[in-house]
């Protein structure tokens, strides 16, 4: 397998990242998050379930940010849950915001190599992220060190 690297442009910096290709199967966000948190994509449904449960528990805050395949808000948390537990249902910005809160993570989304939007523990802004695909990116330092994330969710820097 050929390793693919991309230069990503941040506000005041450029970073080299290894691209971890994720299948385009409706679960790409959850597979990417699973890879970043656990080092594999096999936990993607567990991540999906946790995110859906988190959104349902905070439905009053999230309901206006959820949307179905036609761009409409889900009418109830029950309809949302049924749809989102289907592994072919695409996620949106609301699920990425929930992931950042649930796992206390900061996520940056890039489009064509440029920073598109960020998600943190605090709800800030939400951009329409329909019709997108998520791959995982692993930052590579200038000293040729690669950050790997293991099952324990602890970031460890290893020399190549």
N, C-alpha and C positions, 0 to 999 in steps of 0.2 A: 504494500500500500504506500502510495506517495504521500508524504507529509505536505500539508498546505499551510502556508503562513500568510498573514495579512498585516499590513500596517494600518492601525486605527488611529484616527486623529481625535485627540481630546481637546479641551479648550486651549490649553497652553503647551501641549506635548503631543508626541507621536509614540505609540507603543507597538512593539512587534508581538503578535499573538499567533499561537498555533490554532488552526481551525479544527474542531472536532465535528465532523459531519454527522448530522442527526437525520434520521428518516423523516420524509414528508408524509406523515400518516395520520394527522389529526392530533397527535400527542407530542408534537415537536417541542412545545414549550416545557411540558412536564418531563420529557426525556432529557432535554437540555439541563433543566434544574436537577434532575436525578443524577446526571453525570457530574455536574459541578459540586453537588453535595456529597455524593457517594462514590464517585469514580466509575459508575456504570449506569446504563439506562434501564436496567431490570426493575428498579424501584419506581419507575415513572407512574404506575397506577397508584401506588401508596402515596406519592406526592400529590397526585390528582385528587384522591379522596380527602386528604388532609386540607387541601386548598378549598375544595368545595364545602367541606364542613366548616371551615373558618369563615367563608363568605356567608353561609347560611346563618351562622352564629352572629354575624354582624350585618345581617340583611338590610337593616334600616339605613346603614351607611353605604353599602355596596350596590343596592338594587338599581339605582339610577345609572351605574357604570357598567352593568352587565348588558350584553346584547347577544341576540340569537344570530343565526346565519343570514337573516334579512336586515340586521342592524337595529332591530327593535329591542327594547328592554324586555327581559323576561317578566311575565305577569305575576309570578309568585315564586317563592323559594322552592316549592315542590316541583314546578315545571323546570326551573333552573337545575335542580339536583338531578332530575331524570335525564335531562339533556347532557349535562356536563359529565355525568358518570359513564356516558357512552364514549369509548376511546376514540371514536371518529369525530367527535365534536371539537372544533377548534376553540382555543382559549383566546382571551382578549386582554386588554390592559388591566381589567379588574382582577383577573387571576394573577397577573404578574405583580400587581400591587399587594395582593393578599400574600403571595409567596414572600415578598420582601418583609412584610410585617410578621408573618408566621415564623420564618426562619431567621429573623433579624439580619437580613442581608441587604446589600446595596447592589442593584443591578443596573447596568448601562446597556442600552440597546443602540446598535450601530446600523446604519443603512449606507451602503456604498462607501464604507470606510470612515464615515463621519458619525459622531455622536448624535443620536436621534432623540433619545429621551432617557431619563433616569428614574428609577424607582427606589425609594428608601422606606424606612419604617414609618415615616410621617407622610400622610397623604399630601401631595403637593398638586401637581397637575396631571392630567391624563390626556394622552393623545390618541387619536383613532389609529389603532394598529391592525385594522382588518386586512385580510389578504396578505399576511406576512408569513415568514418562515423563521424559525429559530434554530441556529446552530450554537454550539458551545465554543467559547474562546478561552484559551489558556494563555495568560500573559507570560512572555519570555523576557527575561532581563537582558541587559546588554552584556552581561558576563556569561551568557549561554547557560543560565540556570533556568530550570522549568519548575513552575509551581504545580504541585500535584495535590489533589484533595482526596482524602481517604474516607472510608466508612465512618470514621469518628468525626468527620466534618472539621478536622483540624488542618490548616494549611501548613504544609511542610515544604521548604525549599531544598531541592536536591541538586547536586552538581551532576551534569550530564557526563 
